Amino acid sequence: MSDLKGRVALVTGGSGGIGRAIALDLAEDGARVAVHYASSGDRAREVVEEITAGGGEAVALAADLALAAEPDALVAQVEQRLGPVDVLVANHGVGVRRASIDEVDADTWDRTLAINTRAPFLLVRRVLPGMRERRFGRMLLTSSVAGLLGGIIGPDYAASKAALHGMMHYVSGRVAADGVTINALAPALIKDTGMLPGDPEELAAMIPVGRVGTPAEVSGIALAVLRNGYMTNHVIPVDGGMFAY
């Protein structure tokens, strides 16, 4: 029996792509899933309907994570509807348009880091006390190979993902003894996410396996990490063999 059975999981950006795949897999493992969305309410409700049709429990919850107060408010909604958060998948993010350093102004920089870095930090800070008290917690941050190597999207995107790694490293050692793990996935060039910076066939030429990845392939790694109470403080690439670390 999975340790995730009966646990309450919050998946941000759960309305499509990687988030949708993780939400469905968590539900299959027996978790009760809060599917967050920013604007794609219909798609989030479709995920919820798919979970409930299979006998699971799920709710769709809206929040604009660009706003500093929204992460705390989102967790409060989850607690009210499902209970305390045991599993946090901070997956929601922005950054699909390629932009050079000259094209990224201060407002763009601030918005990217607000959504990609500040929101996950505030979510982690909000759920941690309860996880430590219950001596169980699983946190997974959706990063990117751009956070390791710069990538091709833009300096704001790369910086926002690299900052997630620093935050994860800081938190992990301070909570591991309390039964709480935190890791990050670093996907590269995954289709059906709305985050692919170019034509899939063009991008496939950059990847040793010869194709872009799928949300299901990322979710498979995500679930393996979330099930594992011994693995923490790692950035795990899912990139088709593009880079060696």
C-alpha positions as CSV (number, residue, x, y, z in Angstrom):
1,M,0.0,0.0,0.0
2,S,1.4,3.4,-0.9
3,D,2.2,5.9,1.8
4,L,0.2,8.4,-0.3
5,K,-3.1,6.6,0.2
6,G,-5.5,8.9,1.9
7,R,-3.0,11.8,1.9
8,V,-4.1,15.3,0.9
9,A,-2.1,16.5,-2.1
10,L,-2.0,20.0,-3.6
11,V,-0.9,20.2,-7.3
12,T,-0.5,23.8,-8.5
13,G,-0.9,24.2,-12.3
14,G,-2.9,21.0,-12.2
15,S,-5.1,21.8,-15.1
16,G,-2.9,20.5,-17.9
17,G,0.4,19.0,-19.0
18,I,2.7,17.8,-16.3
19,G,0.4,19.0,-13.4
20,R,-2.5,17.1,-14.9
21,A,-0.5,13.9,-15.2
22,I,0.8,14.1,-11.6
23,A,-2.7,14.9,-10.3
24,L,-4.1,11.8,-12.0
25,D,-1.3,9.6,-10.9
26,L,-1.6,10.8,-7.3
27,A,-5.3,10.0,-7.3
28,E,-4.5,6.6,-8.7
29,D,-2.2,6.1,-5.7
30,G,-5.1,6.9,-3.4
31,A,-4.3,10.6,-2.6
32,R,-7.1,13.2,-2.3
33,V,-6.1,15.8,-4.8
34,A,-6.6,19.6,-4.9
35,V,-6.1,20.7,-8.6
36,H,-5.1,24.3,-8.7
37,Y,-5.6,26.5,-11.7
38,A,-4.9,30.1,-12.6
39,S,-7.3,30.6,-15.5
40,S,-8.1,27.2,-17.0
41,G,-11.0,26.3,-14.8
42,D,-12.7,24.1,-17.4
43,R,-9.6,22.0,-17.8
44,A,-9.1,21.7,-14.0
45,R,-12.7,20.6,-13.6
46,E,-12.1,18.0,-16.3
47,V,-9.2,16.6,-14.3
48,V,-11.4,16.5,-11.2
49,E,-14.2,14.7,-13.1
50,E,-11.7,12.1,-14.4
51,I,-10.5,11.5,-10.8
52,T,-13.9,11.2,-9.3
53,A,-15.1,9.0,-12.1
54,G,-12.4,6.6,-11.1
55,G,-13.6,6.6,-7.5
56,G,-11.1,9.2,-6.2
57,E,-11.6,12.5,-4.4
58,A,-10.6,15.8,-5.9
59,V,-11.5,19.5,-6.0
60,A,-10.5,22.3,-8.4
61,L,-9.3,25.5,-6.8
62,A,-8.4,28.9,-8.4
63,A,-5.6,31.2,-7.3
64,D,-3.5,33.9,-9.0
65,L,-0.1,32.9,-7.7
66,A,1.4,36.1,-9.0
67,L,-0.2,37.8,-6.0
68,A,1.7,37.5,-2.7
69,A,-1.4,36.7,-0.6
70,E,-2.7,33.9,-2.8
71,P,-0.4,31.0,-1.9
72,D,-1.6,31.1,1.8
73,A,-5.2,31.6,0.7
74,L,-4.9,28.6,-1.7
75,V,-3.7,26.3,1.1
76,A,-6.5,27.6,3.4
77,Q,-9.0,26.5,0.7
78,V,-7.4,23.0,0.5
79,E,-7.5,22.7,4.3
80,Q,-11.2,23.7,4.3
81,R,-12.2,21.3,1.5
82,L,-9.9,18.3,2.0
83,G,-7.8,18.8,5.1
84,P,-4.1,19.6,5.9
85,V,-1.7,19.3,3.0
86,D,0.6,16.3,3.2
87,V,1.9,16.4,-0.4
88,L,2.8,19.6,-2.2
89,V,3.6,19.6,-5.9
90,A,4.6,23.2,-6.7
91,N,4.2,22.9,-10.5
92,H,2.6,26.1,-11.7
93,G,4.9,28.4,-13.7
94,V,5.4,30.8,-16.6
95,G,8.0,31.2,-19.3
96,V,7.2,30.1,-22.8
97,R,8.4,33.1,-25.0
98,R,12.1,33.2,-25.8
99,A,13.5,36.6,-24.8
100,S,17.1,37.9,-24.8
101,I,18.5,39.9,-21.9
102,D,17.6,43.1,-23.7
103,E,14.0,42.1,-24.0
104,V,13.4,41.2,-20.3
105,D,12.5,44.4,-18.5
106,A,12.0,44.8,-14.7
107,D,8.3,44.1,-14.8
108,T,8.8,40.9,-16.7
109,W,11.6,39.8,-14.3
110,D,9.4,40.5,-11.3
111,R,6.4,38.7,-12.6
112,T,8.4,35.6,-13.6
113,L,10.1,35.3,-10.2
114,A,6.8,36.1,-8.4
115,I,5.1,33.1,-10.0
116,N,8.1,30.7,-10.5
117,T,10.0,31.3,-7.2
118,R,8.1,33.4,-4.7
119,A,4.8,31.4,-4.9
120,P,6.5,28.0,-4.4
121,F,8.5,29.5,-1.4
122,L,5.3,30.8,0.2
123,L,3.5,27.5,-0.4
124,V,6.4,25.6,1.2
125,R,6.5,28.0,4.2
126,R,2.7,27.6,4.7
127,V,2.5,23.8,4.7
128,L,5.7,23.0,6.5
129,P,4.6,23.6,10.1
130,G,1.7,21.1,9.8
131,M,3.9,18.5,8.0
132,R,6.6,18.7,10.7
133,E,4.0,18.4,13.4
134,R,2.4,15.3,11.7
135,R,6.0,14.0,10.9
136,F,5.1,13.4,7.3
137,G,5.5,15.6,4.3
138,R,6.4,15.3,0.6
139,M,7.2,18.4,-1.4
140,L,8.2,18.4,-5.1
141,L,9.1,21.6,-7.0
142,T,8.9,21.6,-10.8
143,S,12.1,23.3,-12.0
144,S,13.8,23.1,-15.4
145,V,17.2,22.2,-16.8
146,A,17.3,26.0,-17.4
147,G,17.9,26.3,-13.7
148,L,21.1,24.3,-14.1
149,L,22.4,25.5,-17.4
150,G,20.6,28.7,-18.4
151,G,18.4,27.1,-21.1
152,I,16.9,28.8,-24.1
153,I,13.9,30.8,-22.8
154,G,15.3,33.8,-21.0
155,P,17.4,35.0,-18.1
156,D,14.4,35.6,-15.9
157,Y,13.2,32.0,-16.4
158,A,16.6,30.5,-15.7
159,A,17.1,32.6,-12.6
160,S,13.6,31.7,-11.3
161,K,14.3,28.0,-11.6
162,A,17.9,28.2,-10.1
163,A,16.5,30.0,-7.1
164,L,14.1,27.1,-6.5
165,H,17.2,24.8,-6.1
166,G,18.7,27.1,-3.5
167,M,15.5,27.3,-1.5
168,M,15.2,23.5,-1.7
169,H,18.8,22.9,-0.5
170,Y,18.2,25.3,2.4
171,V,15.0,23.7,3.6
172,S,15.8,20.0,3.1
173,G,18.4,19.5,5.8
174,R,16.3,21.4,8.3
175,V,13.2,19.3,8.0
176,A,14.4,15.8,7.0
177,A,14.5,14.5,10.5
178,D,10.8,15.5,10.9
179,G,9.8,13.1,8.1
180,V,9.5,15.8,5.5
181,T,11.3,15.5,2.1
182,I,11.7,18.1,-0.6
183,N,13.1,17.6,-4.1
184,A,12.9,19.2,-7.5
185,L,12.4,17.8,-11.0
186,A,14.2,19.5,-13.9
187,P,12.3,18.6,-17.1
188,A,13.4,19.8,-20.6
189,L,11.3,20.1,-23.7
190,I,8.1,18.4,-22.6
191,K,5.1,18.4,-25.1
192,D,1.5,19.2,-24.2
193,T,2.4,21.6,-21.5
194,G,2.0,25.1,-23.1
195,M,5.7,25.6,-22.1
196,L,7.4,24.3,-25.3
197,P,9.6,27.1,-26.7
198,G,9.3,26.1,-30.4
199,D,8.2,23.5,-32.8
200,P,8.5,19.9,-31.4
201,E,10.2,18.5,-34.5
202,E,12.7,21.3,-34.5
203,L,13.4,20.9,-30.8
204,A,13.7,17.1,-31.1
205,A,16.9,17.5,-33.0
206,M,18.5,18.8,-29.8
207,I,17.6,15.7,-27.8
208,P,19.6,12.5,-27.9
209,V,16.5,10.3,-27.7
210,G,15.2,12.0,-30.8
211,R,11.9,13.4,-29.5
212,V,10.5,15.7,-26.9
213,G,9.2,14.2,-23.6
214,T,5.7,13.5,-22.4
215,P,3.9,14.6,-19.2
216,A,3.4,11.0,-18.3
217,E,7.2,10.4,-18.3
218,V,7.7,13.3,-16.0
219,S,4.9,12.2,-13.7
220,G,6.4,8.7,-13.5
221,I,9.5,10.1,-12.0
222,A,7.5,12.5,-9.8
223,L,5.5,9.7,-8.2
224,A,8.6,7.6,-7.6
225,V,10.1,10.6,-5.7
226,L,6.9,11.4,-3.8
227,R,6.6,7.8,-2.6
228,N,10.2,7.7,-1.4
229,G,10.8,8.8,2.2
230,Y,14.6,8.4,1.9
231,M,15.2,10.7,-1.0
232,T,15.5,14.4,-0.4
233,N,17.6,17.4,-1.4
234,H,17.9,16.4,-5.1
235,V,17.3,18.0,-8.5
236,I,16.4,15.2,-10.9
237,P,16.7,15.9,-14.6
238,V,14.1,14.5,-17.0
239,D,15.6,15.7,-20.3
240,G,16.0,12.8,-22.8
241,G,19.8,12.7,-22.3
242,M,20.4,16.3,-23.3
243,F,22.8,17.2,-20.5
244,A,25.2,15.4,-18.2
245,Y,25.6,16.7,-14.6
